[in-house]
Amino acid sequence: MTTAAHRRLPSEDIKASIRQRIAEGGWQPGMKLPSERELVQQFGCARMTVHHALRELEDEGLIERRQGSGSYVAQLHPISNVLQVRDIHEEIAERGHVHVTRVLAVEKLKATPEIAAAMRLRKGSTVFHVRLVHVENGVPIQLEDRHVNPALAADFMTRDFSQVTPSAVLFEHAPLTEAEQVVEAVLADAEQARALDVPAGSALLMVSRRTVSQGAVASVARLYHPGSRYRLIGHFSV
């Protein structure tokens, strides 16, 4: 028998539906949401239930409610200056949002010829590999696929990546002295789409990044971001 403690509340269904619309890019940042009256008709529930769901989404930072105007999708993710390499956890925390990491893989493997060349290692060298999904306020914004040079972060595999990011570990062991990165538009394959909660074939921004510490390559990473949730910002001054 289902107890009240385990029964799903109507407001949770409304929040889940709105989150999904935002995650799939159907509701873009800055877009006005349907009115409370329209949502009442859509979900067939009391207006107080809709009001409660919207208030909680506002508390989570997913939407903005403007007095006398309505509710709007928040400008969630203006992240990553293309001229800087930063820890994604710090970027999200600076916005007052909640960062959660979903760990998909942490493993040792033999470097492919492509990875070995990028890391300036001999073919077949052992490297560390992680695949993670970074989530901001419940919305996946980055799939991180990173290979790390064991010589520069020997304890890398012992770290709990649900609590600390690979970038933070690398900054600790191999201070950044050089970085290269390329930004490309790609289409999400089935695995990437599942990880980022987007339809297969969706537009992604892929940042290919190589970081160097004192002349040695510390890591090479491919960072995939849903195009509808992510902006790359550059700033340069003399």
Stockholm file with secondary structure:
# STOCKHOLM 1.0

chainA/1-238         MTTAAHRRLPSEDIKASIRQRIAEGGWQPGMKLPSERELVQQFGCARMTVHHALRELEDEGLIERRQGSGSYVAQLHPISNVLQVRDIHEEIAERGHVHVTRVLAVEKLKATPEIAAAMRLRKGSTVFHVRLVHVENGVPIQLEDRHVNPALAADFMTRDFSQVTPSAVLFEHAPLTEAEQVVEAVLADAEQARALDVPAGSALLMVSRRTVSQGAVASVARLYHPGSRYRLIGHFSV
#=GR chainA/1-238 SS CCCGGGSCCHHHHHHHHHHHHHHTTSSCTTCBCCCHHHHHHHHTSCHHHHHHHHHHHHHHTSEEEETTTEEEECCCCCCCBTTCCCCHHHHHHHTTCCEEEEEEEEEEEECCHHHHHHTTCCTTCEEEEEEEEEEETTEEEEEEEEEECGGGCTTGGGSCTTTSCHHHHHHHHSCCCEEEEEEEEEECCHHHHHHHTSCTTCEEEEEEEEEEETTEEEEEEEEEEETTTCCCBCCCCC
#=GC SS_cons         CCCGGGSCCHHHHHHHHHHHHHHTTSSCTTCBCCCHHHHHHHHTSCHHHHHHHHHHHHHHTSEEEETTTEEEECCCCCCCBTTCCCCHHHHHHHTTCCEEEEEEEEEEEECCHHHHHHTTCCTTCEEEEEEEEEEETTEEEEEEEEEECGGGCTTGGGSCTTTSCHHHHHHHHSCCCEEEEEEEEEECCHHHHHHHTSCTTCEEEEEEEEEEETTEEEEEEEEEEETTTCCCBCCCCC
//
